[in-house]
């Protein structure tokens, strides 16, 4: 799935006031964290997560692994907090602007 700059900007705007729902600990990406994020994406489509893992490179790797495992898109990362998006294939609750 590919989003335009306009669509990503729209998602960042929607995610601005969200609180992190999923938090990874020092253990990093575990099956439990993947399952929790997957469940949160099923319910919300747009989820803010907090990644408490080592340095910047380790955080980027953890976020990439989470996005791949949940088949979601990383929309934004600022420090330890990231915004991920996965639309509901049957009934999307977030309507994206046209490209």
Biopython code that builds the backbone (N, CA, C, O; Angstrom):
import numpy as np
from Bio.PDB.StructureBuilder import StructureBuilder

atoms = [
    (1, "UNK", "N", (0.850, -1.173, 0.000)),
    (1, "UNK", "CA", (0.000, 0.000, 0.000)),
    (1, "UNK", "C", (0.899, 1.241, 0.000)),
    (1, "UNK", "O", (1.881, 1.312, 0.738)),
    (2, "UNK", "N", (0.548, 2.198, -0.828)),
    (2, "UNK", "CA", (1.306, 3.436, -0.943)),
    (2, "UNK", "C", (0.374, 4.613, -0.702)),
    (2, "UNK", "O", (-0.725, 4.669, -1.255)),
    (3, "UNK", "N", (0.815, 5.548, 0.122)),
    (3, "UNK", "CA", (0.015, 6.739, 0.403)),
    (3, "UNK", "C", (0.707, 7.969, -0.155)),
    (3, "UNK", "O", (1.936, 8.045, -0.177)),
    (4, "UNK", "N", (-0.078, 8.919, -0.602)),
    (4, "UNK", "CA", (0.482, 10.174, -1.089)),
    (4, "UNK", "C", (0.891, 11.050, 0.100)),
    (4, "UNK", "O", (0.549, 10.765, 1.247)),
    (5, "UNK", "N", (1.611, 12.093, -0.193)),
    (5, "UNK", "CA", (2.036, 13.039, 0.842)),
    (5, "UNK", "C", (0.806, 13.668, 1.499)),
    (5, "UNK", "O", (0.776, 13.867, 2.714)),
    (6, "UNK", "N", (-0.185, 13.974, 0.701)),
    (6, "UNK", "CA", (-1.419, 14.575, 1.226)),
    (6, "UNK", "C", (-2.128, 13.629, 2.197)),
    (6, "UNK", "O", (-2.626, 14.059, 3.237)),
    (7, "UNK", "N", (-2.171, 12.358, 1.856)),
    (7, "UNK", "CA", (-2.826, 11.376, 2.719)),
    (7, "UNK", "C", (-2.046, 11.182, 4.018)),
    (7, "UNK", "O", (-2.643, 11.071, 5.089)),
    (8, "UNK", "N", (-0.727, 11.141, 3.930)),
    (8, "UNK", "CA", (0.086, 11.011, 5.148)),
    (8, "UNK", "C", (-0.075, 12.233, 6.045)),
    (8, "UNK", "O", (-0.131, 12.105, 7.268)),
    (9, "UNK", "N", (-0.148, 13.401, 5.447)),
    (9, "UNK", "CA", (-0.345, 14.623, 6.219)),
    (9, "UNK", "C", (-1.690, 14.572, 6.952)),
    (9, "UNK", "O", (-1.790, 14.981, 8.109)),
    (10, "UNK", "N", (-2.708, 14.074, 6.276)),
    (10, "UNK", "CA", (-4.040, 13.925, 6.890)),
    (10, "UNK", "C", (-3.970, 12.973, 8.091)),
    (10, "UNK", "O", (-4.549, 13.256, 9.140)),
    (11, "UNK", "N", (-3.268, 11.854, 7.939)),
    (11, "UNK", "CA", (-3.139, 10.891, 9.033)),
    (11, "UNK", "C", (-2.335, 11.477, 10.194)),
    (11, "UNK", "O", (-2.670, 11.243, 11.355)),
    (12, "UNK", "N", (-1.286, 12.230, 9.897)),
    (12, "UNK", "CA", (-0.510, 12.873, 10.967)),
    (12, "UNK", "C", (-1.382, 13.848, 11.747)),
    (12, "UNK", "O", (-1.266, 13.955, 12.968)),
    (13, "UNK", "N", (-2.256, 14.558, 11.036)),
    (13, "UNK", "CA", (-3.174, 15.500, 11.690)),
    (13, "UNK", "C", (-4.125, 14.744, 12.619)),
    (13, "UNK", "O", (-4.359, 15.169, 13.750)),
    (14, "UNK", "N", (-4.668, 13.631, 12.144)),
    (14, "UNK", "CA", (-5.578, 12.830, 12.973)),
    (14, "UNK", "C", (-4.858, 12.220, 14.173)),
    (14, "UNK", "O", (-5.448, 12.085, 15.245)),
    (15, "UNK", "N", (-3.602, 11.856, 14.005)),
    (15, "UNK", "CA", (-2.860, 11.200, 15.062)),
    (15, "UNK", "C", (-2.243, 12.130, 16.082)),
    (15, "UNK", "O", (-1.721, 11.681, 17.103)),
    (16, "UNK", "N", (-2.299, 13.436, 15.812)),
    (16, "UNK", "CA", (-1.633, 14.400, 16.692)),
    (16, "UNK", "C", (-2.095, 14.300, 18.151)),
    (16, "UNK", "O", (-1.267, 14.318, 19.061)),
    (17, "UNK", "N", (-3.380, 14.197, 18.375)),
    (17, "UNK", "CA", (-3.921, 14.196, 19.740)),
    (17, "UNK", "C", (-4.032, 12.801, 20.350)),
    (17, "UNK", "O", (-4.471, 12.664, 21.492)),
    (18, "UNK", "N", (-3.644, 11.772, 19.612)),
    (18, "UNK", "CA", (-3.727, 10.412, 20.145)),
    (18, "UNK", "C", (-2.674, 10.180, 21.223)),
    (18, "UNK", "O", (-1.591, 10.764, 21.192)),
    (19, "UNK", "N", (-3.009, 9.332, 22.156)),
    (19, "UNK", "CA", (-2.054, 8.884, 23.174)),
    (19, "UNK", "C", (-1.515, 7.526, 22.742)),
    (19, "UNK", "O", (-2.228, 6.765, 22.087)),
    (20, "UNK", "N", (-0.272, 7.205, 23.094)),
    (20, "UNK", "CA", (0.269, 5.880, 22.742)),
    (20, "UNK", "C", (-0.560, 4.764, 23.362)),
    (20, "UNK", "O", (-0.819, 4.761, 24.566)),
    (21, "UNK", "N", (-0.971, 3.819, 22.524)),
    (21, "UNK", "CA", (-1.768, 2.683, 22.985)),
    (21, "UNK", "C", (-0.868, 1.496, 23.286)),
    (21, "UNK", "O", (-1.104, 0.760, 24.245)),
    (22, "UNK", "N", (0.153, 1.310, 22.479)),
    (22, "UNK", "CA", (1.062, 0.170, 22.619)),
    (22, "UNK", "C", (2.442, 0.698, 22.983)),
    (22, "UNK", "O", (2.922, 1.670, 22.398)),
    (23, "UNK", "N", (3.074, 0.048, 23.955)),
    (23, "UNK", "CA", (4.422, 0.424, 24.374)),
    (23, "UNK", "C", (5.307, -0.806, 24.381)),
    (23, "UNK", "O", (4.951, -1.842, 24.943)),
    (24, "UNK", "N", (6.467, -0.681, 23.749)),
    (24, "UNK", "CA", (7.429, -1.780, 23.817)),
    (24, "UNK", "C", (8.368, -1.511, 24.980)),
    (24, "UNK", "O", (8.682, -0.360, 25.285)),
    (25, "UNK", "N", (8.805, -2.561, 25.616)),
    (25, "UNK", "CA", (9.745, -2.432, 26.703)),
    (25, "UNK", "C", (11.166, -2.630, 26.216)),
    (25, "UNK", "O", (11.439, -2.576, 25.017)),
    (26, "UNK", "N", (12.055, -2.856, 27.144)),
    (26, "UNK", "CA", (13.453, -3.055, 26.783)),
    (26, "UNK", "C", (13.663, -4.374, 26.063)),
    (26, "UNK", "O", (14.715, -4.584, 25.459)),
    (27, "UNK", "N", (12.679, -5.271, 26.115)),
    (27, "UNK", "CA", (12.773, -6.551, 25.400)),
    (27, "UNK", "C", (12.614, -6.374, 23.897)),
    (27, "UNK", "O", (12.960, -7.267, 23.123)),
    (28, "UNK", "N", (12.088, -5.217, 23.482)),
    (28, "UNK", "CA", (11.936, -4.945, 22.060)),
    (28, "UNK", "C", (10.663, -5.537, 21.496)),
    (28, "UNK", "O", (9.631, -5.599, 22.165)),
    (29, "UNK", "N", (10.758, -5.970, 20.254)),
    (29, "UNK", "CA", (9.594, -6.512, 19.546)),
    (29, "UNK", "C", (9.429, -7.980, 19.930)),
    (29, "UNK", "O", (10.246, -8.830, 19.575)),
    (30, "UNK", "N", (8.358, -8.252, 20.661)),
    (30, "UNK", "CA", (8.053, -9.616, 21.084)),
    (30, "UNK", "C", (6.727, -10.034, 20.447)),
    (30, "UNK", "O", (5.978, -9.182, 19.968)),
    (31, "UNK", "N", (6.434, -11.319, 20.437)),
    (31, "UNK", "CA", (5.131, -11.752, 19.909)),
    (31, "UNK", "C", (3.948, -11.097, 20.622)),
    (31, "UNK", "O", (2.918, -10.832, 20.001)),
    (32, "UNK", "N", (4.089, -10.840, 21.904)),
    (32, "UNK", "CA", (3.004, -10.194, 22.649)),
    (32, "UNK", "C", (2.781, -8.758, 22.171)),
    (32, "UNK", "O", (1.638, -8.317, 22.049)),
    (33, "UNK", "N", (3.855, -8.035, 21.904)),
    (33, "UNK", "CA", (3.747, -6.653, 21.419)),
    (33, "UNK", "C", (3.127, -6.646, 20.022)),
    (33, "UNK", "O", (2.283, -5.801, 19.722)),
    (34, "UNK", "N", (3.539, -7.576, 19.175)),
    (34, "UNK", "CA", (2.982, -7.674, 17.827)),
    (34, "UNK", "C", (1.483, -7.971, 17.901)),
    (34, "UNK", "O", (0.695, -7.358, 17.180)),
    (35, "UNK", "N", (1.089, -8.896, 18.758)),
    (35, "UNK", "CA", (-0.326, -9.242, 18.910)),
    (35, "UNK", "C", (-1.131, -8.050, 19.421)),
    (35, "UNK", "O", (-2.248, -7.813, 18.960)),
    (36, "UNK", "N", (-0.576, -7.306, 20.363)),
    (36, "UNK", "CA", (-1.268, -6.140, 20.917)),
    (36, "UNK", "C", (-1.435, -5.050, 19.858)),
    (36, "UNK", "O", (-2.505, -4.451, 19.747)),
    (37, "UNK", "N", (-0.388, -4.792, 19.085)),
    (37, "UNK", "CA", (-0.477, -3.793, 18.026)),
    (37, "UNK", "C", (-1.457, -4.234, 16.943)),
    (37, "UNK", "O", (-2.218, -3.418, 16.423)),
    (38, "UNK", "N", (-1.440, -5.498, 16.609)),
    (38, "UNK", "CA", (-2.359, -6.029, 15.608)),
    (38, "UNK", "C", (-3.810, -5.834, 16.053)),
    (38, "UNK", "O", (-4.658, -5.430, 15.257)),
    (39, "UNK", "N", (-4.088, -6.119, 17.312)),
    (39, "UNK", "CA", (-5.426, -5.937, 17.866)),
    (39, "UNK", "C", (-5.820, -4.456, 17.878)),
    (39, "UNK", "O", (-6.951, -4.110, 17.539)),
    (40, "UNK", "N", (-4.890, -3.591, 18.267)),
    (40, "UNK", "CA", (-5.173, -2.156, 18.309)),
    (40, "UNK", "C", (-5.457, -1.613, 16.904)),
    (40, "UNK", "O", (-6.336, -0.770, 16.731)),
    (41, "UNK", "N", (-4.719, -2.092, 15.913)),
    (41, "UNK", "CA", (-4.950, -1.658, 14.532)),
    (41, "UNK", "C", (-6.302, -2.150, 14.015)),
    (41, "UNK", "O", (-6.957, -1.454, 13.238)),
    (42, "UNK", "N", (-6.720, -3.330, 14.435)),
    (42, "UNK", "CA", (-8.031, -3.837, 14.053)),
    (42, "UNK", "C", (-9.141, -2.926, 14.570)),
    (42, "UNK", "O", (-10.147, -2.723, 13.891)),
    (43, "UNK", "N", (-8.960, -2.383, 15.761)),
    (43, "UNK", "CA", (-9.996, -1.557, 16.381)),
    (43, "UNK", "C", (-9.923, -0.092, 15.975)),
    (43, "UNK", "O", (-10.957, 0.564, 15.850)),
    (44, "UNK", "N", (-8.713, 0.433, 15.766)),
    (44, "UNK", "CA", (-8.545, 1.876, 15.598)),
    (44, "UNK", "C", (-8.027, 2.324, 14.226)),
    (44, "UNK", "O", (-8.243, 3.476, 13.849)),
    (45, "UNK", "N", (-7.371, 1.475, 13.490)),
    (45, "UNK", "CA", (-6.758, 1.755, 12.191)),
    (45, "UNK", "C", (-5.529, 2.660, 12.292)),
    (45, "UNK", "O", (-4.545, 2.419, 11.592)),
    (46, "UNK", "N", (-5.553, 3.674, 13.125)),
    (46, "UNK", "CA", (-4.441, 4.600, 13.307)),
    (46, "UNK", "C", (-4.027, 4.531, 14.773)),
    (46, "UNK", "O", (-4.819, 4.835, 15.665)),
    (47, "UNK", "N", (-2.784, 4.131, 15.014)),
    (47, "UNK", "CA", (-2.339, 3.876, 16.384)),
    (47, "UNK", "C", (-0.999, 4.551, 16.623)),
    (47, "UNK", "O", (-0.108, 4.522, 15.774)),
    (48, "UNK", "N", (-0.876, 5.156, 17.792)),
    (48, "UNK", "CA", (0.390, 5.734, 18.218)),
    (48, "UNK", "C", (1.050, 4.729, 19.159)),
    (48, "UNK", "O", (0.411, 4.208, 20.073)),
    (49, "UNK", "N", (2.340, 4.462, 18.925)),
    (49, "UNK", "CA", (3.069, 3.513, 19.764)),
    (49, "UNK", "C", (4.327, 4.171, 20.317)),
    (49, "UNK", "O", (4.891, 5.086, 19.717)),
    (50, "UNK", "N", (4.744, 3.683, 21.467)),
    (50, "UNK", "CA", (5.974, 4.174, 22.095)),
    (50, "UNK", "C", (6.974, 3.030, 22.110)),
    (50, "UNK", "O", (6.669, 1.926, 22.560)),
    (51, "UNK", "N", (8.171, 3.310, 21.613)),
    (51, "UNK", "CA", (9.212, 2.290, 21.502)),
    (51, "UNK", "C", (10.367, 2.666, 22.429)),
    (51, "UNK", "O", (11.068, 3.652, 22.198)),
    (52, "UNK", "N", (10.550, 1.880, 23.462)),
    (52, "UNK", "CA", (11.623, 2.117, 24.436)),
    (52, "UNK", "C", (12.760, 1.135, 24.193)),
    (52, "UNK", "O", (12.991, 0.217, 24.981)),
    (53, "UNK", "N", (13.459, 1.345, 23.095)),
    (53, "UNK", "CA", (14.542, 0.431, 22.728)),
    (53, "UNK", "C", (15.760, 1.260, 22.358)),
    (53, "UNK", "O", (15.678, 2.130, 21.492)),
    (54, "UNK", "N", (16.875, 1.002, 23.000)),
    (54, "UNK", "CA", (18.186, 1.533, 22.660)),
    (54, "UNK", "C", (18.269, 2.843, 21.910)),
    (54, "UNK", "O", (17.559, 3.801, 22.217)),
    (55, "UNK", "N", (19.146, 2.870, 20.922)),
    (55, "UNK", "CA", (19.422, 4.090, 20.171)),
    (55, "UNK", "C", (18.490, 4.226, 18.967)),
    (55, "UNK", "O", (17.577, 3.422, 18.783)),
    (56, "UNK", "N", (18.730, 5.237, 18.164)),
    (56, "UNK", "CA", (17.868, 5.544, 17.027)),
    (56, "UNK", "C", (17.792, 4.391, 16.025)),
    (56, "UNK", "O", (16.714, 4.058, 15.532)),
    (57, "UNK", "N", (18.931, 3.792, 15.731)),
    (57, "UNK", "CA", (18.941, 2.692, 14.766)),
    (57, "UNK", "C", (18.119, 1.504, 15.281)),
    (57, "UNK", "O", (17.380, 0.884, 14.517)),
    (58, "UNK", "N", (18.247, 1.190, 16.566)),
    (58, "UNK", "CA", (17.473, 0.090, 17.151)),
    (58, "UNK", "C", (15.979, 0.395, 17.116)),
    (58, "UNK", "O", (15.172, -0.500, 16.868)),
    (59, "UNK", "N", (15.602, 1.652, 17.361)),
    (59, "UNK", "CA", (14.184, 2.044, 17.289)),
    (59, "UNK", "C", (13.659, 1.911, 15.868)),
    (59, "UNK", "O", (12.557, 1.406, 15.654)),
    (60, "UNK", "N", (14.449, 2.365, 14.893)),
    (60, "UNK", "CA", (14.025, 2.241, 13.494)),
    (60, "UNK", "C", (13.840, 0.783, 13.094)),
    (60, "UNK", "O", (12.877, 0.444, 12.406)),
    (61, "UNK", "N", (14.753, -0.075, 13.521)),
    (61, "UNK", "CA", (14.639, -1.505, 13.213)),
    (61, "UNK", "C", (13.413, -2.117, 13.877)),
    (61, "UNK", "O", (12.714, -2.929, 13.272)),
    (62, "UNK", "N", (13.154, -1.724, 15.129)),
    (62, "UNK", "CA", (11.987, -2.240, 15.849)),
    (62, "UNK", "C", (10.699, -1.789, 15.171)),
    (62, "UNK", "O", (9.766, -2.580, 15.030)),
    (63, "UNK", "N", (10.635, -0.535, 14.753)),
    (63, "UNK", "CA", (9.434, -0.021, 14.091)),
    (63, "UNK", "C", (9.226, -0.678, 12.731)),
    (63, "UNK", "O", (8.091, -0.967, 12.350)),
    (64, "UNK", "N", (10.303, -0.915, 12.004)),
    (64, "UNK", "CA", (10.193, -1.609, 10.729)),
    (64, "UNK", "C", (9.682, -3.030, 10.939)),
    (64, "UNK", "O", (8.830, -3.507, 10.189)),
    (65, "UNK", "N", (10.202, -3.700, 11.957)),
    (65, "UNK", "CA", (9.766, -5.067, 12.255)),
    (65, "UNK", "C", (8.291, -5.097, 12.657)),
    (65, "UNK", "O", (7.557, -5.993, 12.241)),
    (66, "UNK", "N", (7.854, -4.133, 13.457)),
    (66, "UNK", "CA", (6.449, -4.064, 13.863)),
    (66, "UNK", "C", (5.540, -3.801, 12.662)),
    (66, "UNK", "O", (4.485, -4.422, 12.530)),
    (67, "UNK", "N", (5.950, -2.883, 11.790)),
    (67, "UNK", "CA", (5.137, -2.571, 10.612)),
    (67, "UNK", "C", (5.035, -3.777, 9.685)),
    (67, "UNK", "O", (3.960, -4.062, 9.158)),
    (68, "UNK", "N", (6.125, -4.475, 9.484)),
    (68, "UNK", "CA", (6.094, -5.662, 8.621)),
    (68, "UNK", "C", (5.248, -6.773, 9.229)),
    (68, "UNK", "O", (4.483, -7.433, 8.525)),
    (69, "UNK", "N", (5.386, -6.981, 10.539)),
    (69, "UNK", "CA", (4.659, -8.065, 11.205)),
    (69, "UNK", "C", (3.154, -7.823, 11.216)),
    (69, "UNK", "O", (2.373, -8.774, 11.174)),
    (70, "UNK", "N", (2.744, -6.558, 11.273)),
    (70, "UNK", "CA", (1.314, -6.242, 11.336)),
    (70, "UNK", "C", (0.762, -5.776, 9.990)),
    (70, "UNK", "O", (-0.416, -5.433, 9.887)),
    (71, "UNK", "N", (1.602, -5.764, 8.966)),
    (71, "UNK", "CA", (1.200, -5.318, 7.618)),
    (71, "UNK", "C", (0.612, -3.905, 7.657)),
    (71, "UNK", "O", (-0.412, -3.620, 7.035)),
    (72, "UNK", "N", (1.287, -3.033, 8.405)),
    (72, "UNK", "CA", (0.851, -1.651, 8.535)),
    (72, "UNK", "C", (1.904, -0.718, 7.943)),
    (72, "UNK", "O", (2.991, -1.151, 7.560)),
    (73, "UNK", "N", (1.564, 0.561, 7.874)),
    (73, "UNK", "CA", (2.478, 1.565, 7.356)),
    (73, "UNK", "C", (2.947, 2.474, 8.480)),
    (73, "UNK", "O", (2.152, 2.924, 9.304)),
    (74, "UNK", "N", (4.237, 2.735, 8.502)),
    (74, "UNK", "CA", (4.782, 3.704, 9.441)),
    (74, "UNK", "C", (4.557, 5.085, 8.840)),
    (74, "UNK", "O", (5.111, 5.403, 7.788)),
    (75, "UNK", "N", (3.758, 5.894, 9.492)),
    (75, "UNK", "CA", (3.409, 7.215, 8.981)),
    (75, "UNK", "C", (4.404, 8.257, 9.468)),
    (75, "UNK", "O", (4.811, 9.137, 8.710)),
    (76, "UNK", "N", (4.797, 8.157, 10.738)),
    (76, "UNK", "CA", (5.674, 9.169, 11.320)),
    (76, "UNK", "C", (6.383, 8.603, 12.531)),
    (76, "UNK", "O", (5.842, 7.765, 13.254)),
    (77, "UNK", "N", (7.618, 9.079, 12.746)),
    (77, "UNK", "CA", (8.350, 8.741, 13.958)),
    (77, "UNK", "C", (9.011, 9.998, 14.477)),
    (77, "UNK", "O", (9.752, 10.669, 13.758)),
    (78, "UNK", "N", (8.738, 10.309, 15.726)),
    (78, "UNK", "CA", (9.388, 11.428, 16.391)),
    (78, "UNK", "C", (9.909, 10.905, 17.720)),
    (78, "UNK", "O", (9.133, 10.597, 18.624)),
    (79, "UNK", "N", (11.211, 10.809, 17.830)),
    (79, "UNK", "CA", (11.823, 10.300, 19.053)),
    (79, "UNK", "C", (11.412, 8.867, 19.311)),
    (79, "UNK", "O", (11.641, 7.993, 18.475)),
    (80, "UNK", "N", (10.807, 8.616, 20.462)),
    (80, "UNK", "CA", (10.386, 7.278, 20.863)),
    (80, "UNK", "C", (8.961, 6.953, 20.444)),
    (80, "UNK", "O", (8.490, 5.841, 20.684)),
    (81, "UNK", "N", (8.266, 7.897, 19.825)),
    (81, "UNK", "CA", (6.845, 7.723, 19.504)),
    (81, "UNK", "C", (6.659, 7.632, 17.983)),
    (81, "UNK", "O", (7.256, 8.395, 17.223)),
    (82, "UNK", "N", (5.825, 6.689, 17.564)),
    (82, "UNK", "CA", (5.562, 6.493, 16.139)),
    (82, "UNK", "C", (4.067, 6.359, 15.901)),
    (82, "UNK", "O", (3.301, 6.006, 16.798)),
    (83, "UNK", "N", (3.676, 6.650, 14.675)),
    (83, "UNK", "CA", (2.286, 6.561, 14.254)),
    (83, "UNK", "C", (2.209, 5.541, 13.125)),
    (83, "UNK", "O", (2.903, 5.671, 12.116)),
    (84, "UNK", "N", (1.363, 4.525, 13.296)),
    (84, "UNK", "CA", (1.210, 3.491, 12.274)),
    (84, "UNK", "C", (-0.251, 3.417, 11.840)),
    (84, "UNK", "O", (-1.165, 3.736, 12.600)),
    (85, "UNK", "N", (-0.440, 2.986, 10.592)),
    (85, "UNK", "CA", (-1.773, 2.970, 9.994)),
    (85, "UNK", "C", (-1.978, 1.677, 9.218)),
    (85, "UNK", "O", (-1.105, 1.224, 8.478)),
    (86, "UNK", "N", (-3.160, 1.097, 9.412)),
    (86, "UNK", "CA", (-3.587, -0.051, 8.614)),
    (86, "UNK", "C", (-5.105, 0.047, 8.456)),
    (86, "UNK", "O", (-5.845, -0.099, 9.429)),
    (87, "UNK", "N", (-5.567, 0.298, 7.222)),
    (87, "UNK", "CA", (-7.015, 0.438, 7.039)),
    (87, "UNK", "C", (-7.736, -0.891, 7.195)),
    (87, "UNK", "O", (-7.187, -1.956, 6.912)),
    (88, "UNK", "N", (-8.969, -0.804, 7.647)),
    (88, "UNK", "CA", (-9.832, -1.970, 7.722)),
    (88, "UNK", "C", (-10.270, -2.293, 6.290)),
    (88, "UNK", "O", (-10.861, -1.438, 5.631)),
    (89, "UNK", "N", (-9.994, -3.509, 5.791)),
    (89, "UNK", "CA", (-10.326, -3.812, 4.401)),
    (89, "UNK", "C", (-11.831, -3.856, 4.131)),
    (89, "UNK", "O", (-12.259, -3.604, 3.004)),
    (90, "UNK", "N", (-12.631, -4.168, 5.133)),
    (90, "UNK", "CA", (-14.076, -4.297, 4.939)),
    (90, "UNK", "C", (-14.824, -2.988, 5.156)),
    (90, "UNK", "O", (-15.681, -2.617, 4.354)),
    (91, "UNK", "N", (-14.497, -2.286, 6.245)),
    (91, "UNK", "CA", (-15.230, -1.069, 6.605)),
    (91, "UNK", "C", (-14.267, -0.044, 7.203)),
    (91, "UNK", "O", (-14.196, 0.083, 8.426)),
    (92, "UNK", "N", (-13.524, 0.691, 6.372)),
    (92, "UNK", "CA", (-12.577, 1.665, 6.921)),
    (92, "UNK", "C", (-13.297, 2.814, 7.626)),
    (92, "UNK", "O", (-14.255, 3.379, 7.098)),
    (93, "UNK", "N", (-12.827, 3.147, 8.811)),
    (93, "UNK", "CA", (-13.437, 4.258, 9.559)),
    (93, "UNK", "C", (-12.743, 5.586, 9.245)),
    (93, "UNK", "O", (-13.318, 6.651, 9.466)),
    (94, "UNK", "N", (-11.510, 5.526, 8.730)),
    (94, "UNK", "CA", (-10.791, 6.729, 8.350)),
    (94, "UNK", "C", (-10.874, 6.860, 6.833)),
    (94, "UNK", "O", (-10.423, 5.986, 6.092)),
    (95, "UNK", "N", (-11.449, 7.952, 6.397)),
    (95, "UNK", "CA", (-11.571, 8.220, 4.964)),
    (95, "UNK", "C", (-10.412, 9.137, 4.569)),
    (95, "UNK", "O", (-10.298, 10.263, 5.054)),
    (96, "UNK", "N", (-9.564, 8.634, 3.686)),
    (96, "UNK", "CA", (-8.404, 9.397, 3.231)),
    (96, "UNK", "C", (-8.803, 10.331, 2.083)),
    (96, "UNK", "O", (-9.677, 10.004, 1.280)),
    (97, "UNK", "N", (-8.151, 11.500, 2.018)),
    (97, "UNK", "CA", (-8.415, 12.384, 0.876)),
    (97, "UNK", "C", (-7.881, 11.764, -0.406)),
    (97, "UNK", "O", (-6.994, 10.911, -0.365)),
    (98, "UNK", "N", (-8.408, 12.183, -1.523)),
    (98, "UNK", "CA", (-7.924, 11.637, -2.798)),
    (98, "UNK", "C", (-6.477, 12.050, -3.004)),
    (98, "UNK", "O", (-6.021, 13.056, -2.461)),
    (99, "UNK", "N", (-5.784, 11.283, -3.773)),
    (99, "UNK", "CA", (-4.353, 11.533, -3.990)),
    (99, "UNK", "C", (-4.159, 12.889, -4.577)),
    (99, "UNK", "O", (-3.025, 13.292, -4.836)),
]
sb = StructureBuilder()
sb.init_structure("model")
sb.init_model(0)
sb.init_chain("A")
sb.init_seg("    ")
for serial, (resi, resn, name, xyz) in enumerate(atoms, 1):
    if name == "N":
        sb.init_residue(resn, " ", resi, " ")
    sb.init_atom(name, np.array(xyz, "f"), 0.0, 1.0, " ", f" {name:<3s}", serial, name[0])
structure = sb.get_structure()
